[in-house]
Amino acid sequence: MKRITLNNSISYEGIGLHKGENIKLTLIPKENGGIIFKRVDLEEGKNEISLDIKNTFDLTRGTNLRNEYGAAVYTIEHFLSALYIMGITDLQVELDGNELPICDGSAKIFLELFKEVGIKELDSKIEPIIIEKPISLTKGDKHIVALPYDGYKLTYSIKFEHSYLKSQMAEFEITPEIYEKEIAKARTFGFDYEIEYLKKNNLALGGTLDNAIVVTKDGVMNPSGLRYEDEFVRHKMLDLIGDFKILNRPIKGHIIAIKAGHALDIEFAELLLKNNN
């Protein structure tokens, strides 16, 4: 498969979820070198962070990267998810703050940005990660399994001890068309009882009903309701696709995830890498 970048540069401005600050994002085509996040608000020479599994840290509430100088970029998973589905392997991502804009809480706007300028195939190739034998990882009641499969399929199951949001399961072939229609618009979510804790800890300061679903004991706070009946599990699928993009390689296999999350996703991505070298 060919490596891919964007045809032209494009910019977007929006609020960051956790700090609540306005962030300017500029995407610049690159011919090689993978995905590089560049913090233009920091000192030149120490402000570039490579998309590399070794640079991940603090995976509690999102996927974050940090370089050896301490320059960090937070909440990149929705952006990575859209990058994966477009096959983009080489790009300079300039930011004037420490997180990606949250947009509407999904990957939809990032996908639209990429489509607006279009993609360009490069001369060099990229090797896919091919699942040739079953691989599994379990931590408590969280599980991820990878099975050989001719294509990329994702099965995901979530379960919460909650009066409204209990169990959901979904399964999709991961193709650009299916992703755009069934997964890209699924928004991030949180519970109403978490809001006070998050704000006290300087998290979710930019969170609003325009960029997240807030779950209450008997429904959701969002006036417009849900985009899909099972939007919650679809968003978890969106996240996992983004988290596996940390490897910056296409995946061929069937992934089954039960109650996984960013930390388990990244640990499993390491397993995939070890089994493919």
C-alpha positions, 0 to 999 in steps of 0.5 A, a space after each residue: 500500500 502507498 503512503 499518503 499525505 494531503 494535497 494542500 494545507 488547511 487550517 481549522 480553529 476550535 475549542 480544546 475539550 479539557 483546557 477550554 482554550 481556542 486552538 488553531 490547527 494547521 495541517 501541512 502535507 509531508 512527503 515522508 517522516 510520518 505524522 508529526 505534531 508541532 507545538 508552534 507556541 513552544 520553543 523551536 527545536 523542542 516542540 515536535 512530537 512524533 506519532 510513536 507508541 513510545 511517546 504515549 503517556 497518561 491514557 486515563 481519559 484520552 490518548 496523549 503524546 509527549 516528547 523528551 523535552 516535555 512538549 505534549 499534545 492531548 486528546 488526539 484519538 478522534 483526529 487519529 481515527 479520521 487519519 486512519 480511515 483516510 490512509 494518511 501516513 505523513 503529515 505535519 500537524 501544527 497547533 498553538 496549544 496542547 490539545 486538538 480542537 474537540 470539534 463536535 466530539 466526533 471525527 466528522 469535522 476532521 474527515 471533512 477537512 481531509 476531504 476538502 483538500 483531498 489526499 495524495 499518494 506518495 511513491 513509498 509504500 507502507 506495510 500493513 499489520 496482518 493478524 496471522 494468529 489469534 492475539 489476546 489481552 485481558 485486564 480485569 473485565 476488559 478484553 481485546 482479541 485479534 483474529 485473522 481476517 481478510 479485511 478489517 472488522 471491528 466488534 465492540 461491546 460495552 457494559 455500564 452499571 447505569 440506569 440508562 446506559 447499560 450494554 451495547 454491542 456493534 460490529 462493522 467492516 471498517 471501510 471508508 464508506 461504512 466508517 463515514 456513515 456509521 462511526 465518524 459522527 458518533 460523539 464522545 460521552 460522559 455522565 452528569 455525576 462526573 462533571 463537577 469532579 472533572 471541572 474541579 480537576 481542570 478537565 472538560 473545561 471546554 465541554 458543552 452539549 455541542 461537543 459531548 453527550 451527557 448521560 443522565 439517570 434516565 436519558 441524555 441532556 442533549 436537546 437534539 438527542 442521539 445521532 445513533 441509538 447505539 452512539 456510545 459503543 460506536 464512539 468507542 469503536 471510533 476511539 479504538 480505530 484512532 488509538 491503533 493509528 499510533 502504529 501508523 500502519 493499516 490493519 488486516 484482521 478482526 478486532 474484538 473489544 469488550 469494555 476496552 479503553 485508551 490504556 488497553 488499546 495502546 497496550 494491545 497496539 504494542 502486542 500487534 507491533 511485536 507480533 508483526 516485526 
